[in-house]
Amino acid sequence: MRPAMRPGTRLWTHFAMRLVALLAAAPLALLGGCHSAPGYPPQSEGPPSSITDFATLYSQNCAACHGRNGQDGPALDLNNPEYLALVDDASLRKWTAEGVAGTEMPAFAESSGGMLTSAQIDALVAGMRKAWAKPNAFAGAAPPPYAQAKSGDPHRGEQAYKASCAGCHQNSPDEQITNSAYLALVSDQGLRTITIAGRPDIAQPDWRHDAPGGKLTTPLTAADVNDIVAYLGSLRNPVALTQAPAQAVDQPAVSKKRQTLSASRAVGGSN
Amino acid sequence: MPRMKPSQRIYAWFEQRLQLEGPIADAAFHPVPRTTASWFYVFGSAAFTLFLLQVVTGILLALVYVPSAGEAWNSLNVLNHQIPLGWYLRALHGWGSNFMVAIVFIHMTQVFLFGAYKYPRELTWTFGVFLLILTLGMAFTGQVLRFDQDAYWGLGIGVSMVSRVPLIGGGLVHILLGGPIIAGATLARFFDLHVFVIPGLLLGFALLHIWMVLKLGVNEWPMPGRLVRRSTYVAEYNRLAHEDGIPFLPGAFWKDLAFSAAIVAAVAVCAYFFGPSGPGGPPDPAIIQTNPKPDFPFLWIFSILAYLPPALETPVILIAPILALLALFAVPFVAGEGEKSWTRRPVAVLAVALIAVAWGEFTQLAGTTPWSPHMEAWSSDPIPVHYLRNATPLVRQGANVFQEKQCRNCHSIGGLGGQRGPALDDVATRMTRDQMRFKVVTGGGNMPAFGKDLSPAEIEALVAYLSTLHPANERPAYTPSRPYTDTGSPAATPPPAASGSTP
């Protein structure tokens, strides 16, 4: 039989037990503030449909085109108190949910093939109002109505355009809003909205020219706005547009269906 | 007979019946060559210690975890946020797993480089290979039990690999998933594997592995020139162990214990500072806004699969693992004798170096390579404001087209967006308008053709926007013959000037 334990072993065991106790205690001591531990996990993200925070929804779905803070994007500035005063909730919700046909504004509602629930769209509409709307945005003035009531007169519109718009929009044909490719991508309502509410972020004045860049003192009348939109709409030229790229690439890349679609889009644009 | 204390009497009562003192003392104090008391010989015991840590933390986790497809994700969140220190328990188990996989690989590398698999330890190595497979099996089934999006899609990829097995692939998938799809039965099966089957096998193999280490002796430190021969090795080893030997305990064992303690402490510290892994988003296949990745032991496979040409997928997936395992099993039988020292085994050293570098590189690529388009970019990454300063209405519409048609998902601008295609911040210096129009319409290379998805006006607007993307002091690309073809006169349209650009 061996001796149960050698003399050196006992001392060593004692040391090892001390060491183990110390190592076990160290992390426990660190755990004093458990929820403040650096490794304490964040709340798991739920399904994307559970997000209803406006800032998150806006930054994930809208910021790319409408700008990080609702300004300075290529598309309409939503952070424009005049726009938010002009448009009603139902329209704002409709554009967000169903998109604007014939333009680059896509439908975001699940019911229209998008990814957002109706609660999320409500959160976006309410969030835009809360974040960016201002009381008395028009300073007492009464703007022309948001929606076009009756079709305008393109000939009068041309006169009004020359009188009120061409002063700034006088660059070469490719660069102005009369460019037919531009007009093919923007709806009548879009033209109307910008004419009335302006785009302060890019110095486009509102209907009163009450903005940087405004030169005239007489505000546009509701009829002027109707007519200018009708005039710009009349400049859309679907035929020339549907043929251009096919020639450029020397192959019939544009289908019949697309031509028809494009033509109807250019003529329509009733939003 | 001298009087005994009560504690001694109790001990003697048990010892008379169990008779464990002799075998344990034999194992603990058996002589080993002095050179085996090395810090290089501590990884095996550390791996076993980590296994014990996993058993203890796993038992505690199983008190709360619900292995059902509907409840698993919620129970992980309960552990993280509602059970006191539940998150720390998950972190310990997760980091214990990471450390265990790493230590097992390090242990295997050390055994290989030290020639410790040679006669008479061939079977020890063979069981070690089984232990490696089982450890990786634990890591994979554990990743599945952390039932989130990564787990869901990782499992989907795993079973679709299994489904490629000829003839029986479909049957194997049914056995693994408990049906044709990932559903309630699936998690129960993986819970079974992770909690009963694999740990049971692991424990059995590990005990046999340790038994053989005790019986055959710890490998002596390899000396260059001291060759292993079947006829003489055992006698030489016994001479080393007895003439220049020390008792295993404490001579060598204290280093094992100290290293194991340090590793457990490292797990505890990592768990405290880095926390548990996930769970990520809920494992709902209807949620497509996800970018799943496997856990680190399997990232290299993720890379290799991504790089494989489609025609090679099935052969590589089905044959390569078998060849690799056969090679591992064959090592001690092919090279069971001869030189043990790595200083005289260049092929072995180079093989380890090659595998390590390849593994590291593939793992790194899996973490950094933009395999997928950036699916949120089109709606979330704004165009840099100064890119649109002084932009014409058509250019603004082009920017809208660029976002809405999801060009941004593959092409970054201002550092934001996908990286599947080239960044387009200065695309106008590389391509003329005609070239851009052609590329957008017809695609080419990796790029799909968008001719059927874009109206002519959209193409015009898009190209107008892209042609503004050049540095202010650099002229955009242009076709010198364009003025002739457009008007017949070279003076009509001067080449575009350098100024007037946006970025």
Contacts between the chains, C-beta under 8 A, distances in Angstrom:
chain1	res1	chain2	res2	distance
A	1	B	22	7.5
A	2	B	22	7.9
A	2	B	25	4.9
A	2	B	29	6.7
A	4	B	21	7.3
A	4	B	25	7.7
A	6	B	29	7.9
A	6	B	247	7.9
A	8	B	250	7.0
A	9	B	249	7.2
A	9	B	250	6.1
A	12	B	250	5.0
A	12	B	254	6.5
A	16	B	254	7.2
A	16	B	257	5.9
A	19	B	258	7.4
A	19	B	261	6.2
A	20	B	261	6.1
A	23	B	261	5.3
A	23	B	264	6.8
A	23	B	265	4.7
A	23	B	268	7.8
A	26	B	265	6.9
A	26	B	268	7.4
A	27	B	265	7.5
A	27	B	268	3.9
A	27	B	269	6.8
A	27	B	271	7.7
A	27	B	272	5.8
A	30	B	272	5.4
A	31	B	85	6.8
A	31	B	88	6.6
A	31	B	272	7.1
A	34	B	84	7.1
A	34	B	85	6.3
A	34	B	88	7.4
A	37	B	88	7.6
A	37	B	272	5.7
A	37	B	273	7.9
A	37	B	275	7.5
A	38	B	272	7.2
A	38	B	273	5.0
A	38	B	274	7.7
A	38	B	275	7.3
A	39	B	87	7.4
A	39	B	88	7.6
A	39	B	91	5.7
A	39	B	271	6.2
A	39	B	272	5.3
A	39	B	273	5.3
A	39	B	274	5.2
A	39	B	275	2.9
A	39	B	276	7.3
A	40	B	87	5.9
A	40	B	275	6.1
A	41	B	80	4.9
A	41	B	81	7.7
A	41	B	87	5.3
A	41	B	275	5.0
A	41	B	276	5.5
A	41	B	278	8.0
A	43	B	77	7.8
A	43	B	81	6.9
A	44	B	73	7.7
A	44	B	76	7.7
A	44	B	77	5.3
A	44	B	80	7.3
A	44	B	148	7.7
A	44	B	278	7.4
A	44	B	279	5.5
A	44	B	280	7.1
A	44	B	281	7.3
A	44	B	282	7.7
A	45	B	280	7.3
A	45	B	281	5.3
A	46	B	281	7.6
A	46	B	282	6.7
A	47	B	281	7.0
A	47	B	282	5.6
A	47	B	284	6.2
A	47	B	287	5.6
A	48	B	281	7.9
A	48	B	287	6.3
A	48	B	289	5.2
A	59	B	380	6.1
A	60	B	376	6.4
A	60	B	379	6.5
A	60	B	380	4.8
A	61	B	379	4.9
A	61	B	380	7.2
A	62	B	379	7.1
A	63	B	379	7.7
A	63	B	380	6.0
A	63	B	381	7.8
A	63	B	382	5.1
A	64	B	377	7.4
A	64	B	378	6.0
A	64	B	379	4.9
A	64	B	380	5.7
A	64	B	381	5.5
A	64	B	382	5.6
A	64	B	383	7.4
A	64	B	403	4.7
A	64	B	408	7.0
A	65	B	379	7.7
A	65	B	399	7.7
A	65	B	400	5.5
A	65	B	403	5.1
A	65	B	404	7.0
A	67	B	382	6.0
A	67	B	385	7.6
A	68	B	382	4.7
A	72	B	382	8.0
A	72	B	385	4.4
A	72	B	388	7.0
A	73	B	382	6.1
A	73	B	383	6.8
A	73	B	388	7.7
A	74	B	383	6.1
A	74	B	388	6.0
A	74	B	391	7.5
A	74	B	396	4.2
A	74	B	397	7.2
A	74	B	398	7.9
A	74	B	399	3.5
A	74	B	400	4.9
A	74	B	403	7.4
A	75	B	396	7.6
A	75	B	400	5.3
A	103	B	400	7.9
A	104	B	397	7.1
A	104	B	400	4.0
A	104	B	401	5.8
A	104	B	403	7.5
A	104	B	404	4.1
A	104	B	458	7.8
A	105	B	404	7.8
A	106	B	404	5.9
A	115	B	289	7.5
A	171	B	392	7.3
A	174	B	392	7.3
A	174	B	394	6.9
A	174	B	464	7.7
A	175	B	392	4.2
A	175	B	393	7.8
A	175	B	394	7.3
A	176	B	392	7.5
A	176	B	393	7.2
A	177	B	393	5.0
A	179	B	392	7.8
A	179	B	393	6.9
A	179	B	394	5.2
A	180	B	457	7.6
A	181	B	394	5.9
A	181	B	397	7.7
A	181	B	456	7.6
A	181	B	457	4.4
A	181	B	460	4.0
A	181	B	461	5.7
A	181	B	464	7.7
A	182	B	392	7.9
A	182	B	393	4.8
A	182	B	394	4.4
A	182	B	397	5.6
A	182	B	457	7.9
A	182	B	461	7.0
A	184	B	455	7.0
A	184	B	456	8.0
A	184	B	457	3.5
A	185	B	397	4.4
A	185	B	400	7.4
A	185	B	401	7.3
A	185	B	457	5.4
A	185	B	458	6.6
A	185	B	461	5.8
A	186	B	393	7.9
A	186	B	397	6.7
A	241	B	455	7.6
A	241	B	456	4.5
A	241	B	457	5.1
A	241	B	460	7.2
A	242	B	455	7.9
A	242	B	456	5.3
A	243	B	456	7.5
A	244	B	456	5.4
A	244	B	460	6.8
A	245	B	437	6.2
A	245	B	441	6.1
A	245	B	451	7.7
A	245	B	456	4.9
A	245	B	459	5.0
A	245	B	460	7.5
A	246	B	456	7.9
A	248	B	434	6.2
A	248	B	437	5.2
A	248	B	438	7.5
A	249	B	437	6.3
A	249	B	438	5.1
A	249	B	441	5.0
A	249	B	442	6.5
A	249	B	451	7.7
A	251	B	442	7.5
A	253	B	441	4.7
A	253	B	442	6.9
A	253	B	449	7.8
A	253	B	451	3.5
A	253	B	452	7.3
A	254	B	451	6.8
A	254	B	452	8.0
A	254	B	456	6.3
A	255	B	452	6.2
A	258	B	452	6.8
A	258	B	455	6.2
A	261	B	455	7.1
A	262	B	455	4.3
A	262	B	456	6.4
A	262	B	457	6.7
A	265	B	455	7.0
A	266	B	457	7.4
